[in-house]
Amino acid sequence: MAKMSLKKKMFSFFLIVLLFANIIAAIFIFSDIQIIQSPVTNVEIKIIGFNEKDITLDIEIEMQNPNSFDLSLQDFKIISKTVDGDKIAELEIEGGIIYSKDTKNFNLTDKIKFMEDSDFKILYNQITGTIAVSFLGFIKKSIPVELNIETSIEQLIQNIKVPELDLEFTFDELNPEGLDFTAGISIYNPNDIGITINELTLNAINDMDEEVGSFSIKGGVIKPQNSSYFKSKGVLLYTFIDTKTLILSLVGDASLKIAGMNKSIAVSTEISVLLPDIQEFIFENESVKFYIPVQFRFTLRGLLANIGFKYYNPSNITLIARDIYCSMHRVDGDSKNQLGIEEMENCIIDPHQEVCLETEILIPYISYLRAGNWRFLPDWIVLTIDGDFAIAGTRQAFPISLNAYVNPNLFKNNEFTE
């Protein structure tokens, strides 16, 4: 019995010592809890996407527990506001335990819709929550946590891409003032937000680096990641056609509005255009008609040829026939000899009108017979018309050379058409 009593006393003593040890440990732990340190927190908020309606934020939070005990995160959330204090988003963050001397990471995505008449240049993000710690189920302490982080939205504007331009320029047809053209511009918007193309200006520069024309192209709205085509028609005056190459320089600007912010983007491009052969436009889809009537008469001085040159102008512009020469040759077998040549007067040929030029060539009999080795009738008489047709008011001209074979019967009137 004495031994049992001794064992009970020793067990009771052990319990008392253990109790005092726990109480002392609890006192130290409680004291430690009283000086709880907030987690070391790093927050990074990045813009990972945007369109006309909203932006997408990527939020990374890293919390490191510097304490010798575990921490419990509760009621964590992020509230985003504009500069004006308008609440635009609230996002809850799932809490959890951060073990002693350990680190916990949070990663989440938030989408914020744009509000009309709100300034989104700067977003104010407030992170709030509670950190709690407990021991033995009854010792508990909690402290509030609040972090304020600013996010600049202006970088959205800086990341806007310049539209891609493709300039086209085609010549259409001639008119009394000049050469009609169509200028077109294809514009691709590579951004996730629509842009507005304001009026574009197309400047034409000649070989002498002189501006010879300026034309406007009306723009419009281009949807995100879409293309639009804008065009304008104009006239390149004949005074400007006296150049070989035109440099077409397009300048203008695009504008956009996002998150209450406006931005203007300068756009420009240029191309080099070779001016076409004007003859292609004068005779396009039209048949060229000319007549060379000729009549021979015997006179005392020689054989007199009355020659006419009728020409129909199929174009919409006025032409000038100038430096026109009519020559006559006699053909005998393989032999071709000139009998005479005369210049015709210059004349104006109005659009869709016909004119007739006339001249006379006197061929002395001796010259006529000698050219054919004293034969009277040749195999052929060949009439040749050489000269230039010019566009009225310009230096633009193109040569002509027409041949007509005349019936060797000199007593018959002839008219040749091509």
Wavefront OBJ file of the C-alpha trace (Angstrom):
o trace
v 0.000 0.000 0.000
v 2.902 2.282 0.819
v 4.385 1.611 -2.610
v 1.111 2.410 -4.348
v 0.816 5.666 -2.439
v 4.362 6.608 -3.454
v 3.623 5.945 -7.148
v 0.517 8.098 -6.990
v 2.466 10.920 -5.425
v 5.156 10.689 -8.117
v 2.538 10.637 -10.923
v 0.783 13.627 -9.411
v 4.085 15.488 -9.186
v 4.829 14.669 -12.797
v 1.435 16.026 -13.869
v 1.994 19.191 -11.870
v 5.416 19.713 -13.506
v 3.967 19.042 -16.956
v 1.127 21.447 -16.292
v 3.510 24.181 -15.183
v 5.674 23.501 -18.289
v 2.648 23.830 -20.553
v 1.564 26.978 -18.797
v 5.044 28.464 -19.132
v 5.175 27.389 -22.827
v 1.742 28.840 -23.412
v 2.832 32.084 -21.840
v 5.813 32.273 -24.186
v 3.663 31.309 -27.203
v 0.996 33.797 -26.235
v 3.683 36.398 -25.864
v 4.976 35.441 -29.316
v 1.504 35.657 -30.752
v 1.114 39.099 -29.273
v 3.969 40.286 -31.481
v 2.697 38.542 -34.669
v 4.343 39.791 -37.848
v 2.354 40.379 -41.024
v 3.348 38.228 -44.000
v 5.854 39.698 -46.392
v 3.639 40.299 -49.443
v 4.562 40.894 -53.088
v 1.825 41.706 -55.589
v 2.130 42.035 -59.371
v -0.832 43.077 -61.535
v -0.374 42.870 -65.315
v -2.678 43.641 -68.238
v -2.784 40.535 -70.411
v -5.589 41.462 -72.790
v -8.086 44.136 -73.755
v -10.808 44.921 -76.246
v -13.409 47.619 -76.725
v -15.467 46.455 -73.739
v -13.056 45.301 -71.057
v -9.506 44.562 -69.946
v -8.121 41.362 -68.446
v -5.768 41.531 -65.472
v -3.379 38.825 -64.309
v -2.839 39.076 -60.539
v 0.018 37.298 -58.765
v 0.304 37.470 -54.961
v 3.165 35.988 -52.957
v 2.943 35.826 -49.130
v 5.817 34.724 -46.930
v 5.146 33.869 -43.244
v 8.077 35.134 -41.108
v 6.554 33.854 -37.840
v 7.358 30.679 -35.933
v 3.738 29.620 -36.102
v 1.195 29.024 -38.867
v -1.079 31.779 -40.154
v -4.626 31.458 -41.421
v -5.786 33.782 -44.236
v -9.458 34.740 -44.118
v -11.861 36.996 -46.085
v -9.300 38.065 -48.668
v -10.543 40.097 -51.663
v -9.437 42.706 -54.203
v -11.500 45.827 -54.866
v -10.642 47.924 -57.939
v -11.623 51.568 -58.301
v -11.057 54.337 -60.823
v -9.389 57.673 -60.151
v -12.841 59.097 -59.474
v -13.532 56.436 -56.849
v -15.946 54.412 -58.977
v -15.934 50.779 -57.921
v -15.444 48.708 -61.066
v -14.533 45.234 -59.772
v -14.456 43.045 -56.653
v -12.670 39.704 -56.643
v -12.541 37.222 -53.763
v -9.288 35.379 -53.036
v -9.422 31.894 -51.614
v -7.628 31.896 -48.250
v -5.771 29.056 -46.542
v -2.885 28.264 -44.229
v 0.614 29.686 -44.572
v 2.896 27.424 -42.635
v 5.641 28.802 -40.423
v 8.580 30.154 -42.413
v 6.805 29.096 -45.605
v 5.500 30.937 -48.711
v 2.084 30.741 -50.366
v 1.302 31.939 -53.893
v -2.030 33.082 -55.317
v -2.665 33.492 -59.044
v -5.952 34.697 -60.474
v -7.420 36.518 -63.440
v -9.884 39.378 -63.343
v -11.870 40.947 -66.169
v -12.901 44.580 -65.725
v -15.556 46.139 -67.924
v -15.180 49.716 -69.050
v -17.691 52.206 -67.750
v -18.778 55.215 -69.769
v -17.486 58.594 -68.642
v -14.955 56.999 -66.269
v -11.225 57.653 -66.217
v -9.333 54.359 -66.400
v -5.838 55.777 -66.731
v -4.988 54.551 -63.230
v -6.660 51.663 -61.401
v -6.549 51.648 -57.604
v -6.516 48.050 -56.332
v -7.117 47.470 -52.630
v -6.345 44.041 -51.165
v -8.013 43.422 -47.760
v -8.353 40.447 -45.429
v -7.599 39.013 -41.987
v -4.656 37.005 -40.693
v -5.461 34.781 -37.706
v -3.530 32.429 -35.411
v -4.788 30.069 -32.657
v -3.203 27.790 -30.070
v -4.730 24.940 -28.059
v -8.070 25.957 -29.467
v -8.495 28.962 -27.181
v -5.576 31.292 -27.641
v -6.477 33.255 -30.795
v -5.337 36.482 -32.350
v -6.230 38.149 -35.662
v -5.019 41.260 -37.392
v -6.417 43.041 -40.465
v -4.340 43.304 -43.645
v -4.681 46.034 -46.255
v -2.576 46.662 -49.355
v -3.059 49.385 -51.955
v -1.606 48.950 -55.437
v -1.873 51.268 -58.438
v -2.031 49.884 -61.968
v -1.412 52.100 -64.997
v -3.772 51.461 -67.892
v -1.997 53.994 -70.122
v 0.267 51.225 -71.337
v -2.736 49.983 -73.326
v -2.434 53.021 -75.550
v 1.304 52.528 -75.923
v 0.741 48.959 -77.138
v -1.663 49.935 -79.943
v -0.291 48.706 -83.262
v -0.082 50.898 -86.353
v -2.563 49.872 -89.102
v -1.170 48.129 -92.179
v -1.702 50.026 -95.453
v -1.758 48.922 -99.083
v -2.122 51.751 -101.611
v -3.513 51.153 -105.108
v -3.660 53.594 -108.015
v -5.259 52.948 -111.399
v -5.846 55.127 -114.442
v -9.338 54.948 -115.921
v -9.970 57.070 -119.002
v -9.240 60.366 -120.666
v -11.526 63.354 -120.439
v -11.210 66.943 -121.656
v -9.460 67.991 -118.414
v -7.014 65.136 -118.023
v -6.642 61.498 -117.060
v -9.224 60.055 -114.691
v -7.850 57.876 -111.914
v -9.001 55.855 -108.938
v -6.955 55.853 -105.737
v -7.746 53.098 -103.261
v -6.298 52.196 -99.882
v -6.749 48.871 -98.112
v -6.199 49.196 -94.351
v -5.915 46.305 -91.892
v -6.510 46.919 -88.181
v -4.354 44.435 -86.215
v -5.668 45.573 -82.825
v -8.375 44.134 -80.579
v -10.156 47.460 -80.589
v -11.807 49.332 -83.431
v -10.126 52.365 -84.968
v -11.394 55.294 -87.003
v -9.560 56.362 -90.140
v -9.917 60.093 -90.584
v -9.604 61.821 -93.942
v -6.499 60.770 -95.847
v -4.535 63.027 -98.181
v -2.832 61.705 -101.302
v -0.108 63.958 -102.706
v 1.276 63.450 -106.229
v 4.920 64.441 -106.794
v 6.555 64.533 -110.236
v 10.102 63.821 -111.435
v 11.194 67.326 -110.413
v 10.065 66.728 -106.814
v 7.192 69.153 -107.343
v 3.750 68.561 -105.902
v 1.426 68.425 -108.892
v -1.781 67.406 -107.213
v -3.437 66.700 -103.885
v -6.466 64.469 -103.444
v -8.577 63.435 -100.456
v -9.815 59.968 -99.522
v -12.626 59.748 -97.024
v -12.015 57.213 -94.235
v -14.275 55.386 -91.797
v -14.399 52.843 -88.968
v -12.417 49.569 -89.090
v -13.477 46.784 -86.749
v -10.929 44.890 -84.614
v -8.676 42.601 -86.685
v -10.535 43.523 -89.878
v -9.753 45.268 -93.154
v -11.585 48.068 -94.929
v -11.156 49.583 -98.373
v -11.471 53.302 -99.040
v -11.243 54.926 -102.451
v -11.582 58.218 -104.247
v -11.676 59.332 -107.858
v -9.877 62.314 -109.336
v -8.352 63.814 -112.450
v -4.671 64.132 -113.245
v -4.517 67.279 -115.375
v -2.731 67.115 -118.713
v -0.223 69.667 -117.496
v 0.907 67.049 -114.987
v 1.159 64.192 -117.449
v 4.421 65.546 -118.851
v 6.379 63.383 -116.438
v 7.433 59.770 -116.519
v 6.932 58.822 -112.896
v 4.657 59.982 -110.118
v 5.415 59.464 -106.434
v 2.140 59.099 -104.577
v 2.463 59.914 -100.894
v -0.440 59.082 -98.581
v -0.662 60.736 -95.156
v -3.377 60.757 -92.523
v -4.198 59.546 -89.062
v -6.241 56.941 -87.217
v -7.919 57.595 -83.889
v -9.301 55.396 -81.138
v -10.818 55.638 -77.698
v -10.275 53.114 -74.949
v -10.860 53.278 -71.190
v -11.722 56.959 -71.448
v -8.462 57.753 -73.233
v -8.020 59.036 -76.800
v -5.095 58.334 -79.073
v -4.154 59.447 -82.571
v -1.897 57.300 -84.742
v -0.135 58.762 -87.780
v -0.374 56.593 -90.902
v 1.552 57.017 -94.132
v 2.775 55.150 -97.178
v 3.915 55.892 -100.723
v 4.209 54.194 -104.074
v 5.853 55.004 -107.393
v 3.592 54.991 -110.465
v 4.730 54.923 -114.082
v 2.479 57.050 -116.247
v 0.856 55.032 -119.024
v 1.153 55.490 -122.752
v -1.555 58.002 -123.554
v -2.211 56.272 -126.876
v -3.631 53.317 -124.966
v -6.372 55.549 -123.609
v -7.015 57.478 -126.816
v -7.615 54.374 -128.906
v -8.968 52.089 -126.186
v -11.946 50.058 -127.432
v -12.207 52.322 -130.488
v -11.363 51.643 -134.095
v -9.022 54.134 -135.701
v -10.403 55.412 -139.002
v -8.547 57.415 -141.607
v -9.006 58.079 -145.309
v -6.451 59.164 -147.894
v -8.272 60.323 -151.026
v -6.071 61.149 -154.018
v -6.740 62.499 -157.483
v -4.220 62.835 -160.327
v -4.293 65.514 -163.029
v -2.007 66.069 -165.956
v -0.731 69.625 -166.206
v 1.791 71.384 -168.383
v 4.397 71.281 -165.626
v 3.854 67.649 -164.669
v 1.613 65.180 -162.907
v -0.341 66.927 -160.109
v -1.601 64.797 -157.213
v -4.324 66.266 -154.990
v -4.073 64.384 -151.703
v -6.366 64.502 -148.702
v -6.022 63.038 -145.226
v -9.237 62.448 -143.315
v -8.944 61.376 -139.691
v -11.657 60.540 -137.147
v -10.835 61.248 -133.490
v -12.381 58.401 -131.426
v -11.363 59.808 -128.021
v -12.960 62.221 -125.562
v -10.118 64.706 -125.838
v -8.988 67.292 -128.357
v -6.025 66.312 -130.508
v -3.719 68.475 -132.588
v -2.295 67.126 -135.852
v 1.108 68.730 -136.328
v 4.268 68.292 -138.358
v 2.297 66.200 -140.852
v 4.177 65.307 -144.046
v 2.765 63.511 -147.049
v 5.204 61.717 -149.315
v 4.617 59.788 -152.545
v 6.662 56.861 -153.837
v 6.623 54.863 -157.027
v 7.042 51.088 -156.720
v 8.272 49.058 -159.690
v 9.104 45.513 -158.779
v 11.650 45.685 -155.965
v 12.426 49.306 -156.679
v 10.848 52.099 -154.615
v 11.579 55.736 -155.450
v 10.261 58.936 -153.937
v 8.334 61.166 -156.273
v 7.720 64.095 -153.921
v 6.940 65.262 -150.363
v 4.869 68.138 -148.940
v 3.949 69.375 -145.468
v 0.319 69.651 -144.412
v -1.038 72.380 -142.183
v -1.546 71.772 -138.483
v -5.131 71.368 -137.387
v -7.260 70.742 -134.297
v -9.364 67.596 -134.151
v -12.200 67.813 -131.608
v -13.491 64.689 -129.794
v -15.492 62.365 -132.031
v -15.011 64.657 -135.012
v -13.446 64.170 -138.423
v -11.080 66.560 -140.166
v -9.563 66.612 -143.607
v -6.108 67.898 -144.470
v -5.176 68.563 -148.064
v -2.016 69.127 -150.036
v -0.684 68.923 -153.581
v 2.407 67.216 -154.901
v 3.639 68.203 -158.375
v 5.737 65.510 -160.046
v 7.633 66.578 -163.171
v 7.071 64.117 -166.001
v 10.749 63.474 -166.460
v 11.130 62.642 -162.754
v 8.100 60.364 -162.845
v 9.337 58.398 -165.864
v 12.953 58.242 -164.727
v 11.882 56.798 -161.335
v 10.187 53.913 -163.193
v 12.944 53.259 -165.722
v 10.815 55.033 -168.367
v 7.769 52.879 -167.727
v 4.552 54.900 -167.701
v 2.454 52.786 -165.315
v 4.076 51.677 -162.056
v 3.154 48.591 -160.084
v 1.968 50.776 -157.203
v 1.900 54.348 -156.044
v 2.474 54.495 -152.239
v 1.298 57.440 -150.153
v 2.826 57.859 -146.713
v 1.547 60.159 -143.951
v 4.047 60.884 -141.133
v 3.660 63.271 -138.213
v 2.486 63.682 -134.654
v -0.802 63.815 -132.798
v -0.596 65.898 -129.626
v -2.991 66.340 -126.733
v -4.140 69.934 -126.682
v -2.496 71.971 -123.939
v 0.305 69.496 -123.243
v 3.608 68.321 -124.596
v 2.200 64.815 -124.812
v 2.424 63.610 -128.389
v 2.657 60.329 -130.218
v 3.888 59.692 -133.763
v 1.776 58.405 -136.619
v 2.872 56.728 -139.832
v 0.262 55.605 -142.347
v 0.725 53.979 -145.742
v -1.763 53.708 -148.586
v -1.253 51.806 -151.844
v -2.773 53.622 -154.812
v -4.177 51.935 -157.884
v -1.645 52.491 -160.681
v -4.485 53.634 -162.982
v -3.705 57.339 -162.760
v -6.998 58.320 -164.363
v -9.075 56.835 -161.545
v -9.843 58.639 -158.295
v -8.752 56.632 -155.263
v -9.728 56.638 -151.617
v -8.075 54.336 -149.124
v -9.393 53.467 -145.706
v -7.933 51.659 -142.707
l 1 2 3 4 5 6 7 8 9 10 11 12 13 14 15 16 17 18 19 20 21 22 23 24 25 26 27 28 29 30 31 32 33 34 35 36 37 38 39 40 41 42 43 44 45 46 47 48 49 50 51 52 53 54 55 56 57 58 59 60 61 62 63 64 65 66 67 68 69 70 71 72 73 74 75 76 77 78 79 80 81 82 83 84 85 86 87 88 89 90 91 92 93 94 95 96 97 98 99 100 101 102 103 104 105 106 107 108 109 110 111 112 113 114 115 116 117 118 119 120 121 122 123 124 125 126 127 128 129 130 131 132 133 134 135 136 137 138 139 140 141 142 143 144 145 146 147 148 149 150 151 152 153 154 155 156 157 158 159 160 161 162 163 164 165 166 167 168 169 170 171 172 173 174 175 176 177 178 179 180 181 182 183 184 185 186 187 188 189 190 191 192 193 194 195 196 197 198 199 200 201 202 203 204 205 206 207 208 209 210 211 212 213 214 215 216 217 218 219 220 221 222 223 224 225 226 227 228 229 230 231 232 233 234 235 236 237 238 239 240 241 242 243 244 245 246 247 248 249 250 251 252 253 254 255 256 257 258 259 260 261 262 263 264 265 266 267 268 269 270 271 272 273 274 275 276 277 278 279 280 281 282 283 284 285 286 287 288 289 290 291 292 293 294 295 296 297 298 299 300 301 302 303 304 305 306 307 308 309 310 311 312 313 314 315 316 317 318 319 320 321 322 323 324 325 326 327 328 329 330 331 332 333 334 335 336 337 338 339 340 341 342 343 344 345 346 347 348 349 350 351 352 353 354 355 356 357 358 359 360 361 362 363 364 365 366 367 368 369 370 371 372 373 374 375 376 377 378 379 380 381 382 383 384 385 386 387 388 389 390 391 392 393 394 395 396 397 398 399 400 401 402 403 404 405 406 407 408 409 410 411 412 413 414 415 416 417 418
